[in-house]
């Protein structure tokens, strides 16, 4: 499947340079195209997101993504008057932060 994705210019230029060099001079690297760099990187990041935010399961498939970039949302907070798990004074565990993709990465 083909999908248009916008990358940070520097990241794209570095990936293209790496793919071109490796395809021409380093056959043992197993990189013959830009897709050989992008697909494993995206797969690894998605697997990490599934592990952290969906109990290691794949997220629900979507038929079509909405156009544009969704607005950033603040982390969900419990409704007013509802104590967090462990009592009102217990810290809320939001898990370890995950590195965000570049701002201009659009899938």
PyMOL CGO cylinders between C-alpha atoms (Angstrom):
from pymol import cmd
from pymol.cgo import CYLINDER

trace = [
    CYLINDER, 0.00, 0.00, 0.00, 1.25, 3.45, -0.76, 0.3, 1, 1, 1, 1, 1, 1,
    CYLINDER, 1.25, 3.45, -0.76, 0.63, 6.42, 1.53, 0.3, 1, 1, 1, 1, 1, 1,
    CYLINDER, 0.63, 6.42, 1.53, 2.00, 9.95, 1.45, 0.3, 1, 1, 1, 1, 1, 1,
    CYLINDER, 2.00, 9.95, 1.45, 3.92, 10.88, 4.58, 0.3, 1, 1, 1, 1, 1, 1,
    CYLINDER, 3.92, 10.88, 4.58, 5.62, 14.18, 5.39, 0.3, 1, 1, 1, 1, 1, 1,
    CYLINDER, 5.62, 14.18, 5.39, 8.99, 13.90, 7.13, 0.3, 1, 1, 1, 1, 1, 1,
    CYLINDER, 8.99, 13.90, 7.13, 11.28, 16.40, 8.72, 0.3, 1, 1, 1, 1, 1, 1,
    CYLINDER, 11.28, 16.40, 8.72, 13.57, 17.44, 5.86, 0.3, 1, 1, 1, 1, 1, 1,
    CYLINDER, 13.57, 17.44, 5.86, 16.81, 16.58, 7.71, 0.3, 1, 1, 1, 1, 1, 1,
    CYLINDER, 16.81, 16.58, 7.71, 15.56, 13.12, 8.69, 0.3, 1, 1, 1, 1, 1, 1,
    CYLINDER, 15.56, 13.12, 8.69, 14.44, 12.40, 5.14, 0.3, 1, 1, 1, 1, 1, 1,
    CYLINDER, 14.44, 12.40, 5.14, 17.71, 13.59, 3.62, 0.3, 1, 1, 1, 1, 1, 1,
    CYLINDER, 17.71, 13.59, 3.62, 19.73, 11.45, 6.04, 0.3, 1, 1, 1, 1, 1, 1,
    CYLINDER, 19.73, 11.45, 6.04, 17.56, 8.38, 5.40, 0.3, 1, 1, 1, 1, 1, 1,
    CYLINDER, 17.56, 8.38, 5.40, 17.78, 8.82, 1.63, 0.3, 1, 1, 1, 1, 1, 1,
    CYLINDER, 17.78, 8.82, 1.63, 21.56, 9.21, 1.82, 0.3, 1, 1, 1, 1, 1, 1,
    CYLINDER, 21.56, 9.21, 1.82, 21.86, 6.10, 3.99, 0.3, 1, 1, 1, 1, 1, 1,
    CYLINDER, 21.86, 6.10, 3.99, 19.61, 4.04, 1.71, 0.3, 1, 1, 1, 1, 1, 1,
    CYLINDER, 19.61, 4.04, 1.71, 21.50, 5.14, -1.41, 0.3, 1, 1, 1, 1, 1, 1,
    CYLINDER, 21.50, 5.14, -1.41, 24.91, 4.44, 0.08, 0.3, 1, 1, 1, 1, 1, 1,
    CYLINDER, 24.91, 4.44, 0.08, 23.98, 1.13, 1.67, 0.3, 1, 1, 1, 1, 1, 1,
    CYLINDER, 23.98, 1.13, 1.67, 22.25, -0.16, -1.47, 0.3, 1, 1, 1, 1, 1, 1,
    CYLINDER, 22.25, -0.16, -1.47, 25.32, 0.63, -3.56, 0.3, 1, 1, 1, 1, 1, 1,
    CYLINDER, 25.32, 0.63, -3.56, 28.16, -0.32, -1.22, 0.3, 1, 1, 1, 1, 1, 1,
    CYLINDER, 28.16, -0.32, -1.22, 26.99, -2.44, 1.72, 0.3, 1, 1, 1, 1, 1, 1,
    CYLINDER, 26.99, -2.44, 1.72, 24.91, -5.38, 0.50, 0.3, 1, 1, 1, 1, 1, 1,
    CYLINDER, 24.91, -5.38, 0.50, 25.20, -7.05, 3.91, 0.3, 1, 1, 1, 1, 1, 1,
    CYLINDER, 25.20, -7.05, 3.91, 23.19, -4.19, 5.47, 0.3, 1, 1, 1, 1, 1, 1,
    CYLINDER, 23.19, -4.19, 5.47, 20.05, -5.50, 3.77, 0.3, 1, 1, 1, 1, 1, 1,
    CYLINDER, 20.05, -5.50, 3.77, 19.00, -1.99, 2.71, 0.3, 1, 1, 1, 1, 1, 1,
    CYLINDER, 19.00, -1.99, 2.71, 18.07, -1.68, -0.94, 0.3, 1, 1, 1, 1, 1, 1,
    CYLINDER, 18.07, -1.68, -0.94, 15.59, 1.18, -0.69, 0.3, 1, 1, 1, 1, 1, 1,
    CYLINDER, 15.59, 1.18, -0.69, 14.21, 3.87, 1.59, 0.3, 1, 1, 1, 1, 1, 1,
    CYLINDER, 14.21, 3.87, 1.59, 11.38, 1.48, 2.49, 0.3, 1, 1, 1, 1, 1, 1,
    CYLINDER, 11.38, 1.48, 2.49, 13.95, -0.92, 3.98, 0.3, 1, 1, 1, 1, 1, 1,
    CYLINDER, 13.95, -0.92, 3.98, 14.78, 1.82, 6.52, 0.3, 1, 1, 1, 1, 1, 1,
    CYLINDER, 14.78, 1.82, 6.52, 11.32, 3.29, 7.08, 0.3, 1, 1, 1, 1, 1, 1,
    CYLINDER, 11.32, 3.29, 7.08, 9.25, 0.09, 7.48, 0.3, 1, 1, 1, 1, 1, 1,
    CYLINDER, 9.25, 0.09, 7.48, 11.30, -1.48, 10.32, 0.3, 1, 1, 1, 1, 1, 1,
    CYLINDER, 11.30, -1.48, 10.32, 11.56, 1.89, 12.12, 0.3, 1, 1, 1, 1, 1, 1,
    CYLINDER, 11.56, 1.89, 12.12, 7.81, 2.48, 11.98, 0.3, 1, 1, 1, 1, 1, 1,
    CYLINDER, 7.81, 2.48, 11.98, 7.08, -1.14, 12.95, 0.3, 1, 1, 1, 1, 1, 1,
    CYLINDER, 7.08, -1.14, 12.95, 9.34, -0.85, 16.01, 0.3, 1, 1, 1, 1, 1, 1,
    CYLINDER, 9.34, -0.85, 16.01, 7.75, 2.44, 17.11, 0.3, 1, 1, 1, 1, 1, 1,
    CYLINDER, 7.75, 2.44, 17.11, 4.21, 1.09, 16.65, 0.3, 1, 1, 1, 1, 1, 1,
    CYLINDER, 4.21, 1.09, 16.65, 5.11, -2.05, 18.63, 0.3, 1, 1, 1, 1, 1, 1,
    CYLINDER, 5.11, -2.05, 18.63, 6.36, 0.19, 21.46, 0.3, 1, 1, 1, 1, 1, 1,
    CYLINDER, 6.36, 0.19, 21.46, 3.14, 2.24, 21.39, 0.3, 1, 1, 1, 1, 1, 1,
    CYLINDER, 3.14, 2.24, 21.39, 1.06, -0.96, 21.44, 0.3, 1, 1, 1, 1, 1, 1,
    CYLINDER, 1.06, -0.96, 21.44, 3.05, -2.25, 24.40, 0.3, 1, 1, 1, 1, 1, 1,
    CYLINDER, 3.05, -2.25, 24.40, 2.75, 0.97, 26.39, 0.3, 1, 1, 1, 1, 1, 1,
    CYLINDER, 2.75, 0.97, 26.39, -0.79, 2.01, 25.57, 0.3, 1, 1, 1, 1, 1, 1,
    CYLINDER, -0.79, 2.01, 25.57, -2.71, -1.08, 24.44, 0.3, 1, 1, 1, 1, 1, 1,
    CYLINDER, -2.71, -1.08, 24.44, -1.48, -3.98, 26.62, 0.3, 1, 1, 1, 1, 1, 1,
    CYLINDER, -1.48, -3.98, 26.62, 0.79, -5.18, 23.80, 0.3, 1, 1, 1, 1, 1, 1,
    CYLINDER, 0.79, -5.18, 23.80, -2.13, -5.73, 21.45, 0.3, 1, 1, 1, 1, 1, 1,
    CYLINDER, -2.13, -5.73, 21.45, -2.51, -4.20, 18.01, 0.3, 1, 1, 1, 1, 1, 1,
    CYLINDER, -2.51, -4.20, 18.01, -4.68, -1.10, 17.96, 0.3, 1, 1, 1, 1, 1, 1,
    CYLINDER, -4.68, -1.10, 17.96, -8.09, -1.41, 16.37, 0.3, 1, 1, 1, 1, 1, 1,
    CYLINDER, -8.09, -1.41, 16.37, -7.80, -1.21, 12.55, 0.3, 1, 1, 1, 1, 1, 1,
    CYLINDER, -7.80, -1.21, 12.55, -9.22, 1.84, 10.82, 0.3, 1, 1, 1, 1, 1, 1,
    CYLINDER, -9.22, 1.84, 10.82, -10.76, 1.97, 7.38, 0.3, 1, 1, 1, 1, 1, 1,
    CYLINDER, -10.76, 1.97, 7.38, -9.82, 5.58, 6.70, 0.3, 1, 1, 1, 1, 1, 1,
    CYLINDER, -9.82, 5.58, 6.70, -7.87, 8.13, 8.68, 0.3, 1, 1, 1, 1, 1, 1,
    CYLINDER, -7.87, 8.13, 8.68, -9.45, 11.56, 8.99, 0.3, 1, 1, 1, 1, 1, 1,
    CYLINDER, -9.45, 11.56, 8.99, -7.71, 14.19, 6.86, 0.3, 1, 1, 1, 1, 1, 1,
    CYLINDER, -7.71, 14.19, 6.86, -5.31, 16.61, 8.51, 0.3, 1, 1, 1, 1, 1, 1,
    CYLINDER, -5.31, 16.61, 8.51, -3.60, 16.40, 11.85, 0.3, 1, 1, 1, 1, 1, 1,
    CYLINDER, -3.60, 16.40, 11.85, -5.73, 15.88, 14.96, 0.3, 1, 1, 1, 1, 1, 1,
    CYLINDER, -5.73, 15.88, 14.96, -5.52, 18.49, 17.69, 0.3, 1, 1, 1, 1, 1, 1,
    CYLINDER, -5.52, 18.49, 17.69, -3.20, 17.60, 20.56, 0.3, 1, 1, 1, 1, 1, 1,
    CYLINDER, -3.20, 17.60, 20.56, -5.10, 16.43, 23.59, 0.3, 1, 1, 1, 1, 1, 1,
    CYLINDER, -5.10, 16.43, 23.59, -4.15, 16.79, 27.20, 0.3, 1, 1, 1, 1, 1, 1,
    CYLINDER, -4.15, 16.79, 27.20, -3.79, 13.51, 29.14, 0.3, 1, 1, 1, 1, 1, 1,
    CYLINDER, -3.79, 13.51, 29.14, -7.12, 12.23, 30.42, 0.3, 1, 1, 1, 1, 1, 1,
    CYLINDER, -7.12, 12.23, 30.42, -7.85, 13.14, 34.02, 0.3, 1, 1, 1, 1, 1, 1,
    CYLINDER, -7.85, 13.14, 34.02, -10.43, 11.41, 36.19, 0.3, 1, 1, 1, 1, 1, 1,
    CYLINDER, -10.43, 11.41, 36.19, -13.72, 13.32, 36.51, 0.3, 1, 1, 1, 1, 1, 1,
    CYLINDER, -13.72, 13.32, 36.51, -13.90, 15.83, 39.36, 0.3, 1, 1, 1, 1, 1, 1,
    CYLINDER, -13.90, 15.83, 39.36, -14.53, 14.11, 42.68, 0.3, 1, 1, 1, 1, 1, 1,
    CYLINDER, -14.53, 14.11, 42.68, -13.26, 10.70, 41.50, 0.3, 1, 1, 1, 1, 1, 1,
    CYLINDER, -13.26, 10.70, 41.50, -10.06, 9.75, 43.34, 0.3, 1, 1, 1, 1, 1, 1,
    CYLINDER, -10.06, 9.75, 43.34, -7.30, 8.07, 41.33, 0.3, 1, 1, 1, 1, 1, 1,
    CYLINDER, -7.30, 8.07, 41.33, -6.75, 4.33, 41.86, 0.3, 1, 1, 1, 1, 1, 1,
    CYLINDER, -6.75, 4.33, 41.86, -5.08, 3.76, 45.22, 0.3, 1, 1, 1, 1, 1, 1,
    CYLINDER, -5.08, 3.76, 45.22, -6.76, 6.68, 46.97, 0.3, 1, 1, 1, 1, 1, 1,
    CYLINDER, -6.76, 6.68, 46.97, -6.98, 10.44, 46.66, 0.3, 1, 1, 1, 1, 1, 1,
    CYLINDER, -6.98, 10.44, 46.66, -3.35, 10.99, 47.67, 0.3, 1, 1, 1, 1, 1, 1,
    CYLINDER, -3.35, 10.99, 47.67, -1.86, 8.27, 45.45, 0.3, 1, 1, 1, 1, 1, 1,
    CYLINDER, -1.86, 8.27, 45.45, 0.25, 9.52, 42.55, 0.3, 1, 1, 1, 1, 1, 1,
    CYLINDER, 0.25, 9.52, 42.55, -1.18, 8.91, 39.09, 0.3, 1, 1, 1, 1, 1, 1,
    CYLINDER, -1.18, 8.91, 39.09, 1.10, 6.64, 37.04, 0.3, 1, 1, 1, 1, 1, 1,
    CYLINDER, 1.10, 6.64, 37.04, 1.02, 7.67, 33.41, 0.3, 1, 1, 1, 1, 1, 1,
    CYLINDER, 1.02, 7.67, 33.41, 3.82, 5.31, 32.41, 0.3, 1, 1, 1, 1, 1, 1,
    CYLINDER, 3.82, 5.31, 32.41, 7.17, 6.26, 30.98, 0.3, 1, 1, 1, 1, 1, 1,
    CYLINDER, 7.17, 6.26, 30.98, 7.12, 8.91, 28.29, 0.3, 1, 1, 1, 1, 1, 1,
    CYLINDER, 7.12, 8.91, 28.29, 7.48, 7.77, 24.69, 0.3, 1, 1, 1, 1, 1, 1,
    CYLINDER, 7.48, 7.77, 24.69, 9.50, 9.85, 22.29, 0.3, 1, 1, 1, 1, 1, 1,
    CYLINDER, 9.50, 9.85, 22.29, 7.09, 11.64, 19.98, 0.3, 1, 1, 1, 1, 1, 1,
    CYLINDER, 7.09, 11.64, 19.98, 7.56, 11.55, 16.24, 0.3, 1, 1, 1, 1, 1, 1,
    CYLINDER, 7.56, 11.55, 16.24, 8.62, 14.80, 14.59, 0.3, 1, 1, 1, 1, 1, 1,
    CYLINDER, 8.62, 14.80, 14.59, 5.89, 17.46, 14.48, 0.3, 1, 1, 1, 1, 1, 1,
    CYLINDER, 5.89, 17.46, 14.48, 5.66, 17.27, 10.71, 0.3, 1, 1, 1, 1, 1, 1,
    CYLINDER, 5.66, 17.27, 10.71, 5.36, 13.46, 10.53, 0.3, 1, 1, 1, 1, 1, 1,
    CYLINDER, 5.36, 13.46, 10.53, 1.91, 12.92, 9.07, 0.3, 1, 1, 1, 1, 1, 1,
    CYLINDER, 1.91, 12.92, 9.07, 0.54, 9.43, 8.45, 0.3, 1, 1, 1, 1, 1, 1,
]
cmd.load_cgo(trace, "trace")
